Amino acid sequence: MSSAAPQPARRRNAWRGLFLLLVLLVGGGIAWAYLVPRPPSETAVPVSPTPTPTPTPTIPEIARQQVWTSDAVSSGEYRLNTTAIDSGTANARMIDYVVKVESTVDIDADEAAREIQAVFDDPRGWAGYGRTSFRAVTAETEDTLAIYLAAPDSAQTLCAPLDIERKWNCRNGNDVVLNTDRWLYMTPTYDDLAMYRAYLVNHEVGHFLGQGHVACPAEGRAAPVMMQQSIELDGCVPNAWPREAD
């Protein structure tokens, strides 16, 4: 009598082994899919970085209470704007200007030029009268209007013989001198820095165009741009634009 297992038993054992092997393979594949991290899809949409807001100068509390003079250092050296900006108006007279920022002051000359050009192109400004346009150029000549952004000591020198007490602005020949303390910190007569800058530009360029100082016409009226609004409003409402007070 033979000692070998009957043939049907061998087949059953073989099928049982194959079944167990299949269960192990399927289970292992599922575990791999859940436990091993998948590489990122090639079509995944990248996450955009959060935009950084344009920084604005911090205005000290004391500058909201009085006309404040900082300890900004003067070098007497200036960075010229490197970008030319065409005029947005086409009046008969075209004035070329450059922007010159003192090297020790944290103001970008090209950004300042763009802001100043926007003031010049505004229909409420001098160009709105239909006679004069302005454009930023990158080369200075004897006839070029130079708009300085100068620290207090340099502004005092550039404005001489006029004494601006290191805190005001001036027009001296073909130079418009804007004190960087006023550009960055304005005066308590204004609450809007961008509007105050527009007033600075329009007021001093108004002197370049031959305009003199005027007084408040009546309480509650818009202050004329040639009024010395940095010092006192005398009952008028702050106003940065020549044509707004017509």
C-alpha positions in Angstrom: 0.0 0.0 0.0 1.5 3.4 -1.1 2.4 6.1 1.6 1.7 9.1 -0.9 -1.2 11.4 -0.2 -4.2 11.0 -2.4 -4.2 13.3 -5.5 -7.3 15.4 -4.6 -5.7 16.4 -1.2 -2.6 17.8 -3.0 -4.7 19.9 -5.3 -6.7 21.4 -2.4 -3.4 22.3 -0.5 -2.0 23.9 -3.7 -5.1 26.1 -4.2 -5.1 27.0 -0.5 -1.5 28.3 -0.8 -2.2 30.3 -3.9 -5.2 31.9 -2.3 -3.2 32.9 0.8 -0.4 34.4 -1.4 -3.0 36.4 -3.4 -4.5 37.8 -0.1 -1.0 38.8 1.1 -0.2 40.6 -2.2 -3.5 42.5 -2.3 -3.4 43.5 1.3 0.2 44.7 1.0 -0.6 46.8 -2.0 -3.4 48.6 -0.2 -1.2 49.2 2.8 1.5 50.6 0.5 -1.0 53.0 -1.1 -2.1 54.4 2.2 1.3 54.5 4.1 3.7 55.7 1.4 3.2 59.4 0.3 2.5 59.9 -3.3 4.6 62.4 -5.4 2.8 65.7 -6.2 0.8 65.7 -9.4 2.5 67.4 -12.4 -0.8 69.3 -13.0 -1.2 70.6 -9.4 -1.8 74.4 -9.3 1.0 76.2 -7.4 0.0 78.3 -4.4 0.6 82.0 -5.1 2.6 83.8 -2.4 0.8 86.4 -0.3 1.5 89.9 -1.9 3.6 92.2 0.2 1.9 95.7 0.6 3.9 98.7 -0.4 5.5 100.1 2.8 4.5 103.6 3.9 6.5 105.7 6.3 5.7 105.6 9.9 4.7 109.0 11.1 5.7 109.8 14.7 3.0 111.0 17.0 4.9 114.3 17.6 4.6 115.0 13.8 0.8 115.0 14.2 1.1 117.6 16.9 3.7 120.0 15.4 5.8 120.6 12.3 8.5 118.1 13.1 12.2 118.2 12.1 14.0 114.8 12.1 17.7 114.1 12.5 18.0 112.9 8.9 21.6 113.1 7.8 22.6 115.2 4.8 25.2 114.1 2.2 24.9 116.8 -0.4 24.8 113.9 -3.0 21.7 113.0 -5.0 20.3 110.1 -6.9 18.7 111.0 -10.2 15.6 109.3 -11.5 16.6 106.7 -14.1 13.2 106.3 -15.8 11.8 108.8 -18.3 8.0 109.3 -18.0 5.9 110.9 -20.8 3.4 113.5 -20.1 -0.2 112.4 -19.9 -1.3 115.8 -21.3 -0.4 117.6 -24.6 -0.4 121.3 -23.8 1.5 123.9 -25.9 4.3 124.3 -23.3 6.2 121.2 -22.2 8.5 121.4 -19.1 11.1 118.8 -18.6 12.0 117.9 -15.1 14.2 115.5 -13.1 13.9 114.2 -9.6 17.0 114.3 -7.3 16.8 112.4 -4.0 19.5 112.8 -1.4 21.6 109.7 -1.1 21.1 109.4 2.7 17.3 109.3 2.5 15.3 106.1 2.0 13.2 107.3 -1.0 13.4 105.7 -4.4 13.9 108.4 -7.1 11.9 106.5 -9.8 9.0 105.9 -7.4 9.0 109.6 -6.5 9.1 110.6 -10.1 6.0 108.4 -10.9 4.1 110.0 -8.0 5.1 113.5 -9.1 4.1 112.8 -12.7 0.7 111.5 -11.6 0.2 114.9 -9.8 1.3 116.8 -13.0 -1.1 114.7 -15.2 -4.1 115.2 -12.9 -6.8 117.5 -14.6 -7.2 119.3 -11.3 -3.6 120.4 -11.4 -1.7 123.0 -13.4 -1.9 121.0 -16.7 -5.7 121.1 -16.3 -5.6 124.8 -17.4 -4.6 123.7 -20.8 -1.3 125.7 -21.0 1.5 123.6 -19.5 2.5 120.0 -19.5 5.3 118.2 -17.6 7.4 115.1 -18.3 10.2 113.4 -16.4 13.5 113.1 -18.2 16.8 111.4 -17.2 19.3 114.1 -18.2 19.6 117.4 -16.5 20.4 120.6 -18.5 20.4 124.3 -17.6 16.7 124.6 -18.5 15.5 121.5 -16.7 13.3 121.9 -13.7 15.0 120.0 -10.8 12.8 118.7 -8.1 14.9 117.9 -5.0 13.9 115.7 -2.2 16.5 116.9 0.3 17.1 116.3 4.0 16.6 119.3 6.3 20.2 120.6 6.3 20.5 120.3 2.5 17.1 121.9 2.0 18.3 124.8 4.0 21.4 125.2 1.8 19.5 124.7 -1.5 17.0 127.4 -0.5 19.5 130.0 0.6 19.4 133.0 0.9 15.8 132.1 2.0 15.7 130.8 5.6 13.4 127.8 5.7 14.3 127.0 9.3 15.3 123.4 8.1 11.6 122.4 8.0 9.9 124.1 5.0 10.2 123.9 1.2 11.0 126.4 -1.5 11.5 127.3 -5.1 14.9 128.8 -6.0 15.3 129.5 -9.7 14.9 126.3 -11.6 15.0 124.3 -8.4 12.0 123.1 -6.5 13.2 121.9 -3.1 11.0 119.6 -1.1 12.1 118.9 2.4 12.1 115.1 3.0 10.6 115.6 6.5 7.5 117.2 4.8 7.5 114.5 2.1 7.6 111.7 4.7 5.8 113.2 7.7 3.6 116.1 6.3 2.3 118.6 8.9 -0.7 118.5 11.3 -2.8 120.6 8.9 -3.2 117.5 6.7 -4.3 113.9 7.5 -3.7 112.3 4.1 0.0 111.9 3.1 -0.6 111.3 -0.6 -2.8 114.5 -0.8 -0.2 116.5 1.2 2.5 115.4 -1.3 0.3 116.6 -4.2 -0.1 119.9 -2.4 3.7 120.2 -1.9 4.3 119.6 -5.6 1.6 121.9 -6.8 2.4 124.7 -4.4 6.2 124.9 -5.1 5.8 124.3 -8.8 3.2 127.1 -8.7 5.9 129.4 -7.6 8.0 128.2 -10.5 5.1 129.1 -12.8 5.1 132.6 -11.4 2.3 132.3 -8.8 2.6 134.1 -5.4 1.1 133.4 -2.0 -2.6 134.0 -1.3 -4.9 133.9 1.7 -7.9 131.9 2.6 -10.9 133.5 0.8 -13.5 132.5 3.4 -14.1 130.1 6.2 -15.1 126.6 5.0 -13.9 127.2 1.5 -11.3 125.0 -0.2 -7.8 126.4 0.5 -6.1 127.9 -2.6 -3.1 125.8 -3.5 -0.9 128.9 -3.3 -1.9 129.4 0.3 0.7 128.3 2.9 -1.3 125.4 4.0 1.6 123.7 5.8 1.6 126.5 8.4 -2.1 127.4 8.8 -5.5 126.9 7.2 -7.2 130.0 8.7 -10.6 128.3 8.5 -10.2 126.9 5.0 -10.4 123.2 4.1 -7.2 121.4 3.0 -6.9 121.3 -0.8 -4.0 120.1 -3.0 -5.3 121.1 -6.4 -5.2 124.5 -8.1 -8.4 124.1 -10.0 -10.4 122.8 -7.0 -10.3 126.3 -5.4 -11.3 128.3 -8.6 
